[in-house]
Amino acid sequence: MKEGSESLNFLEHIIAEDLKSGLSKDSLRFRFPPEPNGYLHIGHAASICLNFGLGEDYQSPVNLRFDDTNPSKEEQEFVDSIKNDIEWLGFKWAQECYTSDYFQQLYDWAVDFIKMGKAYIDGQSPELIAEQKGTPTSPGKPSPYRDRPIEENLEIFQKMKDGEYPAGSYVLRAKIDMASPNMLMRDPLMYRIINKAHHRTGTDWCIYPMYDWAHGQSDYIEQISHSLCTLEFKSHRELYDWFLDQIYDENKLRPKQREFARRNLSYTVMSKRKLLELVQSKTVAGWDDPRMPTISGLRRRGYTPESIRKFSEISGISKRDSVTDVSLLEYAIREDLNKRSTRAMAVIDPVKLVITNYPEGKIEMLEAENNPEMQNTGSHEVPFTRELYIEKEDFKEEAGSKYFRLSIGNEVRLKSAYIIKAESVVKDANGNIAEIHCTADLDSRSGSGTEASMRKVKGTLHWVSIEHAIKAEIREYDRLFLDEAPDAHGEKSFMEFLNPESLKITKEAYLEPFLQNATLDDKFQFQRVGYFTLDKDATSEHLIFNKTVGLKDSWAKVQTKEQPQAQQQQQPQGQGRSPINEIQKISKKYTNLSGSKLENAKADIAKLAEEVTYEDLEPLFGTAKKKVGTRIGVTIALGVLLEKGLARNADIDAFIKAGIEDDNELLVEEAKAISK
């Protein structure tokens, strides 16, 4: 269980207060109650992580309960996918439950309601019932069947159960208060007739309970202590409690419903109905299309369970609905993949490069580090030959001083290999570059220890040996919609905002041979391109790699470019760079300074830290170990925030601990200074 009230969210505060008030910790029990009418999405992941996370924190059971009360929309396929998603996220449920398990008990209670005069059969049309409910400012009118005799209600209800009436002919309504200011209390429906086979109970039932009737009673049967729902159910709480009042036994635990804000994500839609429309219209390739916000789609795209759980953690639990920027989700997966991905080289849009002074027929096996961010991840060999592929965009015949890739007369380093200089090009009949001819500094091989290998050049390019390259299909995914809120435009359909460039397929990209044996569980960083994972449809004869996310947020760059010029001109002079960027800029050179320059740099960072927030600093906690200067700068800035009253948390403590255990004396000194 968490310690320290400052680290608790408002739901955890509620639970803590209940425990203080006498609720036994052994009585804590939570549940995740999905409807099996579609695939789970990133919004559901928030509820999964919340409920199962509370179970882990309090060492309490969490039930998985399928709210399967509408057979016209539910399928076993969805049940299976939901179970798979939860297990993939790393959670285990205590009991697998179904509302359909309680159909008989719910029916028996409904009969009791009728006998107590608290429920009645209504034979009116849905339109008439809705009209009689009134408005939020005017009371409803009682149904002409509200005082139907109890015996008549029981007889019709039995015949409804036996399938003697068609769908829509009768409903069972609770008799509460047609003048209640809460319209949900104006004689709500408890049962309706659905003449369709259920995926679990078959044709045993012809009547099915409404959600509001089944929800609280199922919680009560399972003895759930805290029934956590999204905000749209806040107005339902009064009805939840009223239904429980009628059946509650004071010797049993009474469930408590509380609400939290649902997770909305920018540049997508979260409605199951709209996601279904995308699937049925074949706008996407299915529920697990990597552009979909479904958990299965994110999994296929290469997202990890850890990244989704981290995203849910940093997004937090709120009392108000809001939209979370998708860039936060992308940040979470970048941080995770940076640590776990094997580095490899892939050329997606190739042009041939010939090293004219490298011996023909020679094959040199070069060593490539698997992951410089993680210790003990080893290395693999990459074949190097005279003829290579590089990316077309990495070469210009003529380029300015700010172009740091390959151009005629200029040098670049080939990753893990040699420094080369472009000498000439060969063009085809249409004037397109067919070959680039270069010479290599054959003493400059990376890691050889020669003086030439230590030379610094401004650009480094990835490459693959033509002779050894393997072919693969590359699928580069982007955001499915161009608008931040595609379903918030009134009469306009969300489909009008589809991004026509959301999927780019390259049929023949060239990869280093190391990738031939990739598995679905492997994660790769294609050097200088992005993070990729093998697609489920790939075979050894036809490799397919999906792009999970780019190395940087390309959308942020686009938005900056598209910012109106007038708006940019309004920015106060000297504020073109943010304080956090200035701290990073100073920090990069920190370890090269001494004396007064070092002291001045430290003072500048501390001054800039007055203008940054914890949210600015926290993403830098994962800075690579070798980037010591940046880590020192973050530590100094963190010290300023702690002095201003920032509450410490587990991430801060872990960052400081890593600094104290580092080899760099400057970092150790700064970390120790703020450790107390």
C-alpha positions in Angstrom: 0.0 0.0 0.0 1.2 3.5 -0.8 2.5 5.6 2.0 2.4 9.4 2.4 -0.9 11.1 1.7 0.8 13.5 -0.8 1.3 10.6 -3.3 -2.4 9.5 -3.2 -4.9 10.3 -5.9 -8.4 11.3 -4.8 -9.8 7.8 -5.1 -7.0 6.4 -2.9 -7.8 9.1 -0.4 -11.5 7.9 -0.3 -10.2 4.3 0.3 -7.8 5.5 3.0 -10.6 7.4 4.8 -12.9 4.3 4.6 -10.1 2.2 6.2 -9.7 4.8 8.9 -13.5 4.7 9.5 -13.4 1.0 10.2 -13.6 -0.8 6.9 -11.4 -3.9 7.1 -8.5 -4.1 4.7 -9.6 -7.7 4.1 -12.9 -6.4 2.8 -11.3 -4.4 -0.1 -12.3 -5.8 -3.4 -12.3 -4.1 -6.8 -13.6 -5.0 -10.3 -13.1 -4.2 -14.0 -16.5 -4.5 -15.7 -16.2 -4.3 -19.5 -19.0 -4.9 -22.0 -18.0 -7.6 -24.5 -19.2 -5.6 -27.5 -15.9 -4.5 -28.9 -12.1 -4.4 -28.4 -10.6 -2.4 -25.5 -8.9 0.9 -26.2 -6.4 3.1 -24.5 -9.2 4.7 -22.5 -10.1 1.3 -21.0 -6.4 0.8 -20.2 -6.8 3.7 -17.7 -9.6 1.9 -15.9 -7.7 -1.4 -16.0 -4.5 0.1 -14.6 -6.5 1.9 -11.9 -8.5 -1.1 -10.7 -5.8 -3.7 -10.9 -3.3 -1.1 -9.7 -5.3 -0.6 -6.5 -5.5 -4.4 -6.2 -1.7 -4.5 -6.3 -1.2 -1.6 -3.9 -3.6 -2.9 -1.3 -3.0 -6.6 -2.0 -6.7 -7.0 -2.6 -8.6 -9.2 -5.2 -9.8 -7.6 -8.4 -12.6 -9.4 -10.4 -12.9 -9.3 -14.1 -16.7 -9.1 -14.7 -18.2 -9.1 -18.2 -21.3 -6.9 -18.3 -23.0 -9.2 -20.8 -26.6 -8.0 -20.7 -27.2 -7.2 -24.4 -26.8 -10.3 -26.6 -27.5 -8.3 -29.8 -24.1 -6.7 -29.6 -21.9 -9.1 -27.7 -19.7 -11.9 -29.0 -17.2 -14.4 -27.6 -14.5 -12.9 -29.8 -14.7 -9.7 -27.7 -14.6 -11.7 -24.4 -11.4 -13.5 -25.6 -9.8 -10.3 -26.8 -10.5 -8.5 -23.5 -9.0 -11.3 -21.5 -5.9 -11.3 -23.8 -5.4 -7.5 -23.4 -5.6 -7.6 -19.6 -3.1 -10.5 -19.4 -0.8 -8.8 -21.9 -0.8 -5.6 -19.7 0.5 -7.8 -16.9 -2.6 -8.1 -14.6 -4.3 -11.1 -13.1 -7.9 -11.2 -12.0 -9.1 -13.0 -8.9 -12.4 -14.3 -10.4 -13.7 -14.3 -13.9 -17.3 -13.3 -13.6 -20.3 -12.6 -15.9 -23.4 -10.6 -15.2 -25.1 -13.5 -17.0 -24.1 -15.7 -14.0 -26.5 -13.6 -11.9 -29.5 -13.6 -14.3 -31.6 -15.9 -12.0 -30.8 -13.8 -8.9 -31.6 -10.6 -10.7 -34.9 -12.0 -11.9 -35.8 -13.2 -8.5 -35.1 -9.8 -7.0 -37.2 -8.2 -9.7 -40.1 -10.4 -8.8 -39.6 -9.3 -5.2 -39.8 -5.7 -6.4 -43.1 -6.3 -8.1 -44.5 -8.0 -5.0 -43.4 -5.0 -2.9 -45.1 -2.6 -5.3 -41.8 -1.2 -6.3 -41.9 -2.3 -10.0 -44.5 -2.6 -12.7 -45.0 -3.7 -16.3 -45.4 -0.9 -18.9 -46.7 -1.7 -22.4 -46.2 1.7 -23.9 -43.8 2.5 -26.8 -40.3 3.8 -26.0 -41.3 7.1 -27.5 -44.3 7.5 -25.2 -42.3 6.5 -22.1 -39.6 9.0 -23.0 -42.1 11.8 -23.6 -43.8 11.1 -20.2 -40.5 11.4 -18.4 -40.6 15.2 -18.8 -37.6 17.5 -18.9 -34.9 18.5 -16.4 -37.0 21.5 -15.4 -40.5 19.9 -15.5 -41.7 16.8 -13.7 -42.7 13.6 -15.6 -46.2 12.1 -15.9 -47.0 8.7 -14.5 -47.5 5.9 -16.8 -51.2 4.8 -17.1 -49.9 1.3 -16.1 -48.0 2.5 -13.0 -50.7 1.1 -10.7 -51.3 -2.1 -12.5 -52.3 -4.8 -10.0 -49.4 -6.8 -8.6 -50.8 -10.2 -9.8 -51.2 -8.9 -13.3 -47.6 -7.6 -13.3 -46.3 -10.9 -12.1 -48.3 -12.8 -14.8 -47.0 -10.6 -17.6 -43.4 -10.7 -16.3 -43.5 -14.5 -16.3 -44.8 -14.5 -19.8 -42.1 -12.1 -20.9 -39.5 -14.5 -19.4 -41.1 -17.4 -21.2 -40.8 -15.7 -24.6 -44.6 -15.2 -25.2 -44.2 -11.6 -26.3 -42.3 -9.9 -29.1 -39.4 -7.5 -28.4 -40.6 -4.0 -27.5 -44.0 -5.0 -26.4 -43.4 -4.7 -22.6 -40.7 -3.5 -20.2 -40.4 -3.7 -16.4 -39.9 -0.3 -14.7 -39.0 0.5 -11.2 -41.5 2.6 -9.3 -39.6 5.5 -7.8 -40.4 9.2 -8.4 -41.7 10.8 -11.6 -41.0 14.2 -10.2 -37.4 13.6 -9.1 -34.9 16.3 -10.3 -32.7 13.4 -11.4 -34.4 12.1 -14.5 -32.8 8.7 -14.1 -35.0 8.3 -11.0 -38.2 8.7 -13.0 -39.3 5.1 -13.1 -36.2 3.7 -14.9 -36.3 0.5 -17.0 -35.2 -2.7 -15.3 -35.9 -5.3 -18.0 -36.6 -5.4 -21.7 -37.4 -8.2 -24.1 -34.6 -9.3 -26.5 -35.4 -12.4 -28.5 -31.8 -13.3 -29.4 -29.5 -16.1 -28.2 -26.9 -15.1 -25.7 -23.3 -16.1 -26.2 -23.2 -17.9 -22.9 -26.8 -18.7 -21.8 -28.1 -19.5 -25.3 -31.9 -19.2 -25.5 -32.5 -19.7 -21.8 -33.6 -16.1 -21.4 -35.8 -13.7 -23.5 -35.6 -10.8 -21.0 -32.4 -9.1 -20.1 -31.5 -6.7 -17.3 -30.7 -3.0 -18.0 -27.2 -1.8 -17.0 -28.4 0.3 -14.0 -30.3 -2.7 -12.6 -27.5 -5.2 -13.1 -24.5 -3.0 -12.2 -25.0 -2.4 -8.4 -26.6 -5.8 -7.8 -23.6 -7.6 -9.4 -21.2 -5.5 -7.3 -23.3 -6.5 -4.2 -23.3 -10.2 -5.1 -19.5 -10.1 -5.6 -19.1 -8.0 -2.4 -17.1 -5.3 -4.3 -16.1 -2.6 -1.8 -15.4 0.2 -4.3 -17.2 0.3 -7.7 -15.1 2.8 -9.7 -16.9 4.3 -12.8 -16.2 7.0 -15.2 -17.8 10.4 -14.8 -20.8 9.8 -17.1 -22.2 7.5 -14.4 -22.1 10.1 -11.6 -25.8 11.0 -12.1 -26.5 7.2 -11.9 -25.1 6.9 -8.4 -28.4 7.9 -6.8 -30.2 5.1 -8.7 -27.3 2.7 -7.9 -27.9 3.4 -4.2 -31.7 3.2 -4.4 -31.6 -0.3 -6.0 -29.1 -1.4 -3.3 -31.4 0.0 -0.5 -34.1 -2.4 -1.5 -32.1 -5.6 -1.2 -29.3 -4.6 1.2 -28.6 -6.9 4.2 -26.7 -5.0 6.9 -24.7 -8.1 7.6 -23.0 -7.8 4.2 -20.6 -5.3 2.7 -22.4 -2.5 0.8 -20.6 -1.4 -2.4 -19.7 2.3 -2.9 -19.8 3.8 -6.4 -17.3 6.6 -7.0 -16.4 8.3 -10.3 -13.3 9.4 -12.1 -12.6 11.2 -15.4 -12.4 9.0 -18.5 -9.2 9.0 -20.6 -9.6 10.9 -23.9 -6.8 11.1 -26.3 -6.1 13.7 -29.0 -6.1 12.9 -32.7 -8.3 9.8 -32.3 -11.8 8.7 -31.4 -12.7 6.6 -28.4 -16.3 5.7 -29.0 -16.7 2.0 -29.7 -19.5 2.9 -32.2 -17.1 5.1 -34.1 -14.3 2.6 -33.9 -16.7 -0.1 -35.2 -17.5 2.3 -38.1 -13.8 2.5 -39.0 -13.6 -1.3 -39.0 -16.8 -1.9 -41.0 -16.0 0.8 -43.6 -12.6 -0.8 -44.1 -11.0 2.5 -43.3 -8.6 0.4 -41.2 -7.6 -3.2 -41.5 -9.4 -4.4 -38.4 -9.7 -3.8 -34.6 -5.9 -4.4 -34.3 -4.9 -2.1 -37.1 -1.8 -0.3 -35.7 -3.5 3.1 -36.3 -6.4 2.2 -33.9 -6.3 3.3 -30.3 -7.2 -0.3 -29.3 -4.9 -2.1 -27.0 -4.5 -4.8 -29.6 -3.7 -2.2 -32.2 -1.1 -0.6 -30.0 0.4 -4.0 -29.3 0.6 -4.8 -33.0 2.2 -1.4 -33.6 4.9 -2.2 -31.1 3.8 -0.6 -27.9 4.8 -2.5 -24.7 2.7 -3.2 -21.6 5.2 -1.2 -19.6 4.7 1.9 -21.8 0.9 1.8 -21.5 1.1 1.4 -17.8 3.6 4.2 -17.5 1.3 6.4 -19.7 -1.6 5.7 -17.3 0.6 6.5 -14.3 1.8 9.9 -15.6 -1.6 10.8 -17.0 -3.0 10.5 -13.5 -6.5 10.1 -12.2 -8.7 13.2 -12.4 -12.2 14.4 -11.4 -12.7 16.3 -14.6 -12.9 15.1 -18.2 -10.0 16.4 -20.3 -8.1 15.4 -23.4 -4.6 14.0 -23.0 -2.2 14.8 -25.8 -1.2 11.7 -27.8 2.4 13.0 -27.6 2.4 11.9 -24.0 1.6 8.4 -25.0 4.4 8.6 -27.7 6.8 9.9 -25.1 6.1 6.9 -22.8 6.8 4.4 -25.6 9.9 6.3 -26.8 11.3 6.2 -23.2 10.6 2.5 -22.9 11.9 1.5 -26.4 15.0 3.5 -26.0 16.0 1.3 -23.2 15.0 -2.1 -24.6 15.4 -1.8 -28.4 18.2 -3.4 -30.3 19.9 -1.0 -32.7 20.0 -2.1 -36.3 20.3 -0.5 -39.7 17.6 -0.4 -42.4 17.5 1.6 -45.6 14.0 2.4 -46.7 14.6 4.5 -49.8 17.9 3.3 -51.2 20.5 4.7 -53.5 23.7 2.8 -54.3 27.0 3.9 -52.9 30.3 2.5 -54.2 33.6 2.9 -52.2 36.0 2.9 -55.1 39.2 2.4 -53.0 37.7 -0.6 -51.0 38.8 -4.0 -52.4 36.3 -5.8 -54.6 35.1 -9.0 -53.1 36.3 -8.2 -49.6 33.8 -8.8 -46.8 34.6 -7.3 -43.4 32.5 -8.1 -40.3 32.1 -5.0 -38.2 30.9 -4.9 -34.6 27.7 -3.0 -33.9 26.6 -2.3 -30.3 23.1 -3.6 -29.5 22.0 -0.9 -27.2 24.3 1.9 -25.9 21.7 2.9 -23.3 21.9 -0.5 -21.5 24.9 -2.3 -20.1 25.6 -5.9 -21.0 23.3 -6.0 -24.0 26.2 -7.2 -26.2 26.8 -6.6 -29.9 26.3 -8.2 -33.3 28.2 -8.3 -36.5 27.3 -6.3 -39.6 28.9 -7.3 -43.0 30.7 -4.4 -44.8 31.5 -4.4 -48.5 32.5 -2.2 -51.4 28.9 -1.6 -52.5 26.3 -0.3 -50.0 22.9 1.2 -49.9 22.3 4.5 -48.1 19.1 6.7 -47.9 18.5 8.9 -50.9 17.8 11.8 -48.7 21.2 11.5 -47.1 23.0 12.8 -50.2 23.0 16.0 -52.1 25.4 16.8 -54.9 25.7 20.4 -53.7 24.8 21.4 -50.2 25.2 24.4 -47.9 27.3 24.6 -44.8 24.4 23.5 -42.6 23.9 20.2 -44.4 25.7 17.6 -42.4 25.0 14.5 -44.6 26.9 13.4 -47.6 27.7 15.8 -50.5 30.4 16.0 -53.1 33.7 16.8 -51.5 32.5 16.4 -47.9 33.0 13.7 -45.4 30.7 11.7 -43.2 31.1 8.6 -41.1 29.3 5.4 -41.9 27.9 4.0 -38.7 30.3 1.6 -37.0 32.5 1.7 -40.1 34.7 4.2 -42.0 34.8 7.9 -42.8 34.0 8.4 -46.5 34.1 11.3 -48.9 31.8 11.7 -51.9 33.8 12.1 -55.2 31.3 11.8 -58.1 27.9 10.5 -59.1 26.5 8.3 -61.9 23.1 9.3 -63.3 20.5 7.3 -65.4 19.0 8.4 -68.6 16.4 10.6 -66.7 19.1 12.4 -64.8 18.4 10.6 -61.5 21.4 9.6 -59.4 22.0 5.9 -59.8 25.3 5.6 -57.9 27.4 7.7 -55.6 31.1 7.1 -55.8 33.2 7.7 -52.7 36.6 7.0 -51.2 37.1 5.9 -47.7 39.7 6.7 -45.1 40.7 3.1 -44.6 42.5 3.9 -41.3 39.3 5.4 -39.8 37.3 2.3 -38.9 35.3 2.8 -35.8 36.7 1.2 -32.6 40.1 0.4 -34.2 41.9 2.8 -31.9 43.8 4.5 -34.7 44.3 8.3 -34.8 42.2 8.4 -37.9 39.3 6.6 -36.1 39.2 9.4 -33.6 38.6 12.1 -36.2 35.4 14.0 -35.8 33.1 14.6 -38.8 29.7 16.3 -38.5 27.5 13.6 -40.0 26.9 9.8 -39.4 24.9 7.8 -41.9 23.3 4.3 -41.6 23.8 1.8 -44.5 23.5 -1.8 -45.5 25.7 -4.0 -47.6 24.0 -4.7 -51.0 25.4 -8.2 -51.2 24.0 -9.1 -47.8 20.9 -7.0 -47.5 17.6 -8.7 -46.9 14.3 -7.3 -48.3 11.4 -6.3 -46.1 8.1 -4.5 -46.3 8.0 -1.4 -44.1 4.8 0.1 -42.8 5.1 3.6 -41.5 2.1 4.6 -39.4 1.0 8.1 -38.5 -1.9 9.6 -36.7 -5.2 8.4 -38.1 -6.8 11.9 -37.9 -5.5 15.4 -38.8 -7.6 17.1 -36.2 -7.0 17.0 -32.5 -10.7 16.4 -31.8 -12.2 14.7 -34.9 -15.5 14.0 -33.3 -16.1 17.5 -31.8 -17.3 19.4 -34.9 -21.0 19.4 -34.6 -22.7 18.3 -37.8 -19.4 17.3 -39.5 -18.6 13.6 -39.4 -15.3 12.5 -37.7 -14.6 10.6 -41.0 -14.0 14.0 -42.7 -10.8 14.5 -40.7 -9.0 11.3 -41.7 -5.3 11.6 -42.4 -4.7 10.4 -46.0 -1.0 9.9 -45.1 -1.7 7.7 -42.0 -0.1 4.7 -43.6 2.9 4.6 -46.0 4.0 1.2 -47.3 7.4 0.6 -48.7 7.4 -2.8 -50.5 11.2 -3.2 -50.8 13.4 -1.8 -48.1 16.8 -3.2 -47.4 17.9 -4.4 -43.9 21.0 -5.7 -42.4 20.9 -9.6 -42.2 20.8 -9.6 -38.4 17.1 -8.8 -38.7 16.3 -12.0 -40.6 15.6 -13.8 -37.4 13.5 -11.1 -35.7 10.5 -12.3 -33.6 7.3 -10.7 -32.6 8.6 -10.0 -29.1 11.7 -8.2 -30.4 11.9 -4.4 -30.5 14.3 -2.5 -32.8 15.5 1.0 -33.3 16.3 1.4 -37.0 19.2 3.8 -36.7 18.2 7.4 -37.5 14.7 6.3 -38.6 12.6 5.2 -35.6 11.4 2.3 -33.6 10.0 -0.8 -35.3 8.6 -4.2 -34.6 7.8 -7.3 -36.6 4.2 -7.5 -37.8 2.1 -10.6 -37.0 1.5 -11.3 -40.7 5.3 -11.5 -41.4 6.9 -14.7 -42.6 10.6 -15.7 -43.0 10.0 -15.2 -46.8 8.2 -11.9 -46.4 9.3 -9.8 -43.5 7.0 -6.9 -42.5 8.1 -4.3 -40.0 5.7 -1.8 -38.4 6.9 1.6 -37.3 5.9 2.2 -33.7 7.0 5.8 -33.3 9.7 8.1 -34.6 12.8 9.0 -32.7 11.4 12.5 -32.2 8.0 14.1 -32.2 7.7 15.1 -35.8 4.2 16.6 -35.2 5.6 19.1 -32.8 7.9 20.3 -35.6 5.0 20.6 -38.0 2.9 22.6 -35.6 5.8 24.9 -34.9 6.2 25.5 -38.7 2.5 26.1 -39.1 2.3 28.6 -36.2 1.1 31.9 -37.7 4.0 34.3 -38.2 2.2 37.1 -36.4 1.9 34.9 -33.4 5.6 34.1 -33.5 6.4 37.8 -33.7 4.4 38.4 -30.6 6.8 36.3 -28.6 8.9 38.5 -26.3 12.5 38.9 -27.4 14.9 36.5 -25.8 12.3 33.9 -25.2 12.7 32.0 -28.4 14.1 29.0 -26.4 12.3 27.7 -23.3 14.1 27.7 -19.9 14.4 23.9 -20.0 16.0 24.0 -23.4 18.5 26.6 -22.2 19.3 24.4 -19.2 20.0 21.5 -21.6 22.2 23.8 -23.8 24.3 24.9 -20.9 24.5 21.4 -19.4 25.9 19.8 -22.5 29.2 21.7 -22.0 29.1 21.5 -18.2 31.8 18.8 -17.8 34.2 20.7 -20.0 34.2 23.7 -17.7 36.2 24.6 -14.7 36.8 27.5 -12.2 34.7 30.6 -12.6 33.1 29.3 -15.8 31.8 26.2 -14.0 30.4 28.3 -11.2 28.7 30.7 -13.6 27.2 27.8 -15.5 25.8 26.4 -12.3 24.4 29.8 -11.3 22.7 30.2 -14.7 21.1 26.7 -14.5 19.8 27.5 -11.0 18.4 30.8 -12.2 16.7 29.2 -15.2 15.3 26.5 -12.9 13.1 29.2 -11.3 11.0 29.1 -14.5 10.7 25.4 -15.0 8.2 22.9 -13.6 8.5 19.3 -12.5 6.7 18.3 -15.7 9.6 19.9 -17.7 12.2 18.0 -15.7 10.7 14.6 -15.3 11.2 13.5 -18.9 14.9 14.1 -18.5 15.2 11.7 -15.6 15.8 9.0 -18.3 18.8 10.7 -19.9 21.4 8.3 -21.0 24.2 7.5 -18.5 26.9 8.9 -20.9 25.2 12.3 -21.1 26.6 13.3 -17.7 26.4 17.1 -18.3 22.6 17.0 -18.9 22.1 14.8 -15.8 24.1 17.3 -13.7 22.0 20.2 -15.1 18.8 18.3 -14.3 20.1 17.6 -10.8 20.9 21.2 -10.1 17.4 22.3 -11.4 15.7 19.6 -9.4 17.4 20.9 -6.2 15.9 24.4 -6.9 12.4 22.9 -7.2 12.8 20.8 -4.0 13.9 24.0 -2.2 10.7 25.6 -3.4 8.6 22.8 -1.9 8.3 20.2 -4.6 7.2 16.9 -3.0 9.6 14.0 -3.4 8.3 10.8 -5.1 9.7 7.5 -6.1 11.0 8.8 -9.5 12.9 11.6 -7.9 14.4 9.3 -5.3 15.5 6.9 -8.0 17.0 9.7 -10.1 19.0 11.0 -7.1 20.1 7.5 -6.1 21.5 6.9 -9.7 23.4 10.2 -9.5 25.0 9.3 -6.1 26.1 5.9 -7.6 27.6 7.5 -10.7 31.3 7.6 -11.6 31.3 11.3 -12.3 32.4 13.3 -9.2 30.5 16.5 -10.2 27.2 14.5 -10.5 27.8 12.7 -7.3 28.4 16.0 -5.5 25.2 17.6 -6.8 23.1 14.5 -6.2 24.4 14.2 -2.6 23.6 17.9 -2.0 19.9 17.3 -2.7 19.6 13.8 -1.2 18.8 15.0 2.3 
